[in-house]
């Protein structure tokens, strides 16, 4: 009997929220189990509108204060939807966030569901009343995220489709989907289609992976980009070179684990990067990439004296980028296995040649402590003691 009473009470609460569609503002259910909301949506033959919020979300509070209470907003939403709020930090809200995690990318997340719980559309952020109503009407008329995903899977690639899909993605704050869609569309395009200025403006910034076939196609079409005035060739060169530099840095940066440094060793990827670097007609200022690979390969071979000599030279011509950080990491790596006293002493000279303002306290190591270790390894006890006393 008690369970029947509780059920009837719940039904009366739900019906109180949805039975009357007139009146001021949106009437929301609050944190109701999604299964019950879906059941009610089927009973009333309505779409579900979810306001996913958190208590600390400023745009969420603005919607509650300035938009949801308005008469015209209430009239539209109460007529067309089952409206439910979920605090995404609470148990029921967390379930909703997990179920729709591909679209709940921030707060507020304003989501439309069909009566089976399938996502129809999502927008994020604050929207004034007229904008919010317009976007919901558009979604119900077919201009929605779910439809765009279906069209994408069907292989569409027209400029009009990309423009429409991009707008919906932007409204939904779906950054990961934007990147994936851009790459997928570019891979569908012919070279001639790819160098369409309007298409490239929409999709081009997503080309950042130098190991991808797409990146290679863009490099191959470097001059057609220039000839067709697709984009500023200087900006394109900077975009591609920055991606190459980032990849090169990852290939040479020592990795620390259990207080020990190891060097990456991926020759196939290194050859891809060097292949781009050698294309001097397209890429400028690549000396730093060549330099770090040279030092890296000398270190892998254990050619310590040559490595120190190379770092001195490249540091002198400013070809090592953030030279102090790079040099310290490679000196630390060398100290783990180098037994050559001459090389160890040479390393102290290299550290001494670094700019004074960078050598007292380093981002990763104290300069004097490193010098102490180097001199101790080289058997120079007096010098090791000297720098030990200078440690802070």
Secondary structure, DSSP 8 states (H G I E B T S, - for coil): -HHHHHHHHHHHHHHHHHS---SSS---EES--HHHHHHHHHHHT-EEEEEEE-TT-HHHHHIIIIITT-HHHHHHHHHHEEEEEEETTSHHHHHHHHHTTTT--SSSEEEEE-TTS-EEEEEES---HHHHHHHHHHHHTT-SHHHHHHHHHTT---HHHHHHHHHHHHHHT-HHHHHHHHHHHHHHS-HHHHT-HHHHHHHGGG---TTSHHHHHHHHTHHHHHHTT-S-HHHHHHHHHHHHHHHHHHHHS-EEETTEEE----HHHHHHHHHHHT-TTT----HHHHHHHHHHHHHHHT-HHHHHHHHHHHHHTT-SSSHHHHHHHHHHHHHTT---HHHHHHHHHHHHTS-GGGTSB-SSSBHHHHHHHHHHHTT-HHHHHHHHHH--
